Amino acid sequence: MKTKIFAMLAVAVLGASAMYACKQSVDLLPQKAAFSFSKDDPGIVVSPIPTVANGWLNFPSIKIFNATMKTLHDNYENPEKLNDWERSFNKVGYTSLRTLYQQIDADTSETRRAPTVDSLINSNQLLDCPDSWFATVLSKDGYIQIADTLYSFKPGNENGEAYAIPARAAKEVLAGVEPLKIDGTKVHLTSFKRIPFPRWGELGDKYTGPAKLPICSMNSSSVGNFWGQVGEDIYAGDNGDTFPEHNGRTVKMNYHRWRVGYVFYASTGVRMKMWKHTRFAGWQSVTYADQMTMEACVKGIAVTAGSAPYPFTSYTSPSWPGFTRYAENNFEKTLKWVGSLIFSEIALEHFNFHWKLNYRGRIAERSIFQ
């Protein structure tokens, strides 16, 4: 299985590297940007600041994009804190897809009739991006610019097409011209290759209760790769008692692992999220758990254009600060991400996940080894 994965990745990298070689004379030219360098190492970007143009973020180079993502992942582990980073961009006309999710679900009234984020995603009217950090740099309309290319990610494309559009065509994009009618546009297939976004049932060896082995203990066989989310909905504690209702409405917790790819960015991670069912609008994430604890370990192969595939193991531990959360409804962690302007991919070999939930005295706990 591992040999097969390496073979497929090698083919992909050779093709991507050839494309990279053709473009590097352009993409690696010095770029003007609003960022600063480390005093100790002038080659290290420490505070990248993209600009805003036409409602989307503009990163002058993939180096600045990667430095920005590193800043977000390293300094904003709680997704809610991403609002702090984004706030300055809001003042100049930028709203992220992640913020749009928050705005849509801001109405928590029991008489709400407007569709929730969950309802809009399931009806294919709203892009589903499980990685909150990437959803922070993606505009509410699904755009992001890196160097001289504007990327468009939209819901409703039958085969999950994304578009790489020459940035010089921004006026045409704003005028509503279809991407394929714009000269120079390239089509890419992404994680959004099924409608609705692929959400799979649990694929691993699962049992109720704490992990019996260290979280990075791996089975002998490799896991099959998946696009989207793998997990399930939990409606009751391990003793069989259903979760107490929220204002008379049914409550659930969804846990999942994600693996996604967006042409120049790929990531994999874990999430626990509380939901309640509204009377008219669908599921809404406005219910808070008393306590969430999780640990996870992923092993795989990372691939980016211009470099050889390399193995990695990334993990979390509940003994680390911040890996037990209180009074929150959304707990997530990106375990691995890669970024390259031409090609980015993560191939999974193993993905273990252990979590524990306390919701108003109802305790649920699962261990998955895959």
C-alpha positions in Angstrom: 0.0 0.0 0.0 2.8 2.4 1.0 4.6 1.6 -2.3 1.5 2.4 -4.3 1.1 5.7 -2.5 4.7 6.7 -3.1 4.3 5.7 -6.8 1.2 7.9 -7.3 2.8 10.8 -5.4 6.0 10.5 -7.4 4.1 10.8 -10.7 2.2 13.8 -9.3 5.4 15.5 -8.0 7.2 15.0 -11.3 4.4 16.7 -13.2 4.0 19.4 -10.6 7.8 20.0 -10.5 8.0 20.4 -14.2 5.3 23.0 -14.0 7.0 24.6 -11.1 10.3 24.9 -13.0 8.5 26.8 -15.8 7.0 29.2 -13.4 9.7 29.8 -10.8 11.4 32.5 -12.8 8.2 34.5 -12.4 6.9 33.5 -9.0 10.3 33.9 -7.2 11.0 37.4 -8.4 11.2 39.9 -5.5 7.8 41.1 -4.4 6.7 44.2 -2.6 4.7 43.4 0.5 3.7 44.7 3.9 5.6 42.3 6.2 8.7 42.4 8.5 11.7 40.1 8.9 13.4 38.6 11.9 16.3 40.6 13.3 18.2 37.3 13.9 17.5 35.9 10.4 16.6 38.4 7.7 15.3 35.5 5.6 12.5 34.6 8.1 9.2 36.4 7.7 7.7 37.0 11.2 4.7 39.1 10.6 3.3 38.7 7.1 0.4 41.1 6.3 -1.4 40.5 3.0 -3.3 43.4 1.4 -7.0 43.5 0.5 -8.2 44.1 -3.0 -11.7 43.7 -4.5 -12.9 42.0 -1.3 -10.3 39.3 -1.2 -6.8 38.9 0.3 -3.8 39.4 -1.9 -0.6 37.5 -1.1 2.3 38.7 -3.3 4.0 35.3 -3.2 3.5 31.7 -1.9 6.2 32.4 0.6 4.1 35.1 2.2 1.0 32.9 2.1 2.9 30.1 3.9 4.3 32.5 6.5 0.8 33.8 7.1 -0.6 30.3 7.6 2.2 29.5 9.9 1.4 32.6 12.0 -2.3 31.6 12.1 -1.6 28.0 13.1 1.1 28.8 15.6 -0.6 31.7 17.4 -4.4 31.1 17.0 -5.0 27.6 18.1 -8.6 28.5 19.2 -10.6 29.1 16.0 -12.5 31.9 17.8 -9.2 33.8 18.2 -8.9 34.0 14.4 -11.4 37.0 14.6 -8.6 39.0 16.3 -6.3 38.5 13.3 -9.0 39.2 10.8 -10.3 42.3 12.4 -7.9 44.8 10.8 -8.8 43.5 7.4 -12.6 43.9 8.1 -12.0 47.6 8.2 -10.8 47.7 4.6 -13.6 45.6 3.1 -12.6 42.0 3.7 -14.9 39.3 5.2 -13.7 35.7 5.3 -15.7 32.6 4.7 -15.3 31.7 8.4 -16.7 35.0 9.4 -19.6 34.5 7.0 -20.4 31.3 8.8 -20.6 33.2 12.1 -22.7 35.9 10.6 -25.2 33.5 9.1 -25.7 31.7 12.4 -25.7 34.8 14.6 -29.5 34.6 14.8 -30.1 32.2 17.7 -33.8 32.9 18.2 -36.1 30.0 18.5 -38.3 31.4 15.8 -35.5 31.7 13.3 -36.6 30.6 9.8 -33.5 31.6 7.7 -31.4 28.6 6.7 -28.5 27.8 9.0 -24.9 27.3 7.7 -25.5 23.6 7.9 -28.6 23.8 5.8 -27.0 26.0 3.2 -24.0 23.7 2.9 -26.2 20.6 2.6 -28.3 22.3 -0.2 -25.0 23.1 -2.0 -25.5 26.9 -1.7 -22.5 27.5 0.6 -18.9 26.3 0.4 -18.0 23.8 3.1 -14.5 24.4 4.4 -13.7 22.2 7.5 -10.3 23.9 8.1 -11.1 27.2 9.9 -7.6 28.6 9.3 -7.9 28.3 5.6 -11.5 29.6 5.8 -10.0 32.7 7.4 -7.9 33.6 4.4 -10.6 32.6 1.9 -13.1 35.4 1.2 -16.8 35.0 1.8 -17.3 34.6 -2.0 -14.6 31.9 -2.2 -11.7 34.0 -3.6 -8.0 34.3 -2.7 -5.1 35.8 -4.7 -1.5 34.5 -4.6 1.1 36.2 -6.8 -0.5 36.8 -10.2 -3.3 34.2 -9.8 -6.8 34.6 -8.4 -8.2 31.3 -7.2 -12.0 30.8 -7.1 -13.7 28.1 -5.0 -17.5 28.0 -5.4 -20.2 25.6 -4.2 -22.4 23.9 -6.8 -19.7 22.8 -9.3 -20.6 19.2 -10.2 -17.0 17.8 -10.2 -15.6 20.1 -7.5 -13.9 22.4 -10.0 -11.8 25.3 -8.7 -10.4 28.0 -11.1 -7.0 29.6 -11.3 -7.7 32.9 -13.0 -5.2 35.5 -14.1 -5.3 38.3 -11.6 -5.4 40.9 -14.5 -8.9 39.7 -15.1 -10.2 40.9 -11.7 -12.6 43.3 -13.3 -14.2 40.5 -15.4 -14.5 38.4 -12.3 -16.2 41.3 -10.4 -18.5 41.8 -13.4 -19.7 38.2 -13.1 -18.0 36.7 -16.1 -17.8 32.9 -15.9 -14.3 31.8 -15.2 -14.0 29.5 -18.2 -14.9 32.5 -20.4 -11.8 34.3 -19.2 -8.7 33.9 -21.2 -5.9 32.0 -19.4 -8.2 30.4 -16.7 -7.1 26.9 -15.6 -9.4 24.3 -14.0 -8.4 22.3 -10.9 -10.2 19.5 -9.2 -10.3 19.8 -5.4 -11.8 18.2 -2.3 -15.2 19.6 -3.4 -15.5 16.7 -5.9 -18.8 15.4 -4.6 -22.1 17.0 -3.9 -22.7 17.6 -1.1 -19.2 17.8 0.4 -18.2 14.2 1.3 -19.0 13.2 4.8 -18.2 9.6 5.5 -19.2 7.4 8.4 -16.4 6.2 10.7 -13.8 4.1 8.9 -11.5 3.1 11.8 -11.5 0.5 14.6 -13.7 2.3 17.1 -14.6 1.5 20.7 -16.3 3.3 23.6 -14.0 4.5 26.3 -10.4 5.7 26.8 -7.6 4.7 24.5 -6.0 1.3 25.5 -2.8 2.1 23.6 -0.6 5.2 23.2 -2.3 7.5 20.7 0.6 7.0 18.1 0.4 3.2 18.2 -0.3 2.2 14.6 -2.0 -0.8 13.0 0.1 -2.9 10.6 -2.0 -2.0 7.5 -2.2 1.5 6.0 -5.5 3.4 6.0 -7.3 4.2 2.7 -7.2 7.9 1.9 -10.4 9.9 1.9 -11.5 13.4 0.8 -13.7 15.4 3.2 -14.7 14.4 6.7 -14.8 11.0 8.5 -16.8 10.7 11.7 -20.3 10.5 13.2 -23.0 12.3 15.2 -23.3 11.4 18.9 -26.7 12.0 20.6 -26.3 10.4 24.0 -23.8 9.7 26.7 -22.2 6.3 27.0 -24.8 5.1 29.5 -27.5 5.5 26.9 -29.0 8.7 28.3 -29.7 11.2 25.5 -28.1 14.7 25.8 -30.4 17.2 27.6 -32.3 19.4 25.2 -31.4 23.0 24.5 -34.5 25.1 24.9 -36.6 22.1 24.0 -34.5 21.2 20.9 -32.4 18.1 20.2 -28.7 18.3 20.8 -25.8 16.3 19.2 -22.0 16.3 19.1 -20.3 15.7 15.8 -16.7 14.5 15.7 -14.7 14.0 12.6 -11.3 14.0 11.0 -10.8 15.9 7.8 -8.5 15.7 4.9 -8.8 18.4 2.2 -6.9 19.9 -0.7 -7.3 23.3 -2.4 -4.7 23.3 -5.2 -2.0 25.2 -3.3 -3.0 24.2 0.2 -3.8 20.9 1.8 -4.5 20.0 5.5 -5.7 17.3 7.8 -7.1 17.7 11.3 -9.7 16.8 13.9 -12.8 18.5 15.3 -15.5 18.1 18.0 -18.5 20.4 17.6 -21.9 20.8 19.4 -25.1 21.3 17.5 -28.8 21.8 18.3 -31.7 21.4 15.9 -33.7 24.6 15.4 -37.4 24.5 14.9 -37.4 25.7 11.3 -33.9 26.3 10.0 -31.8 23.1 10.5 -28.9 22.4 12.7 -27.0 25.3 14.4 -23.8 25.3 16.4 -24.9 27.4 19.4 -24.8 24.8 22.3 -21.8 24.7 24.6 -20.2 21.6 26.1 -19.0 21.6 29.7 -15.7 20.0 28.7 -14.0 18.6 25.6 -10.8 16.7 25.6 -9.0 15.2 22.6 -5.8 13.6 21.4 -4.9 12.6 17.9 -2.0 11.2 15.9 -1.7 11.2 12.1 1.0 9.6 10.0 1.4 10.1 6.3 3.3 11.6 3.4 3.4 15.3 2.5 4.0 16.4 -1.0 4.6 19.8 -2.5 5.9 20.9 -5.9 9.6 21.4 -6.2 10.5 19.0 -3.3 10.6 15.2 -2.7 7.7 13.6 -0.8 8.5 13.3 2.9 7.0 11.2 5.8 5.6 13.0 8.8 3.9 12.2 12.1 1.9 14.9 13.9 0.1 14.4 17.2 -1.6 16.2 20.1 -1.8 15.2 23.7 -4.4 16.1 26.4 -1.5 16.8 28.7 -0.5 19.8 26.6 -2.0 23.2 27.6 -5.2 23.9 25.7 -6.1 20.4 24.7 -8.9 20.3 27.3 -11.5 23.0 26.6 -14.3 24.2 28.8 -17.6 25.9 27.9 -17.0 25.8 24.2 -19.0 24.5 21.2 -16.2 24.0 18.7 -12.8 22.4 19.4 -10.6 21.7 16.4 -6.9 21.3 15.5 -5.1 21.2 12.2 -2.5 18.4 12.6 -0.6 18.9 9.3 -0.8 21.4 6.5 1.4 22.1 3.4 1.4 24.9 0.8 2.9 25.2 -2.6 1.7 27.4 -5.5 1.6 24.5 -8.0 0.7 21.4 -6.1 0.1 20.4 -2.4 -1.1 17.0 -1.1 -1.2 14.9 2.1 -1.4 11.1 1.8 -2.6 9.4 5.0 -1.2 6.2 6.3 -2.7 6.1 9.8 -5.1 8.4 11.7 -5.9 7.8 15.4 -8.3 9.9 17.4 -9.4 9.8 21.1 -11.9 12.2 22.5 -14.0 12.7 25.6 -17.1 14.9 26.1 -19.0 16.1 29.1 -22.3 17.7 28.2 -24.4 18.7 31.2 -23.3 15.6 33.1 -23.6 13.2 30.1 -20.2 11.6 29.4 -19.3 10.2 26.0 -15.9 8.9 25.0 -14.5 7.2 21.9 -11.2 5.8 20.7 -10.5 5.3 17.0 -7.3 3.6 15.7 -7.0 3.6 11.9 
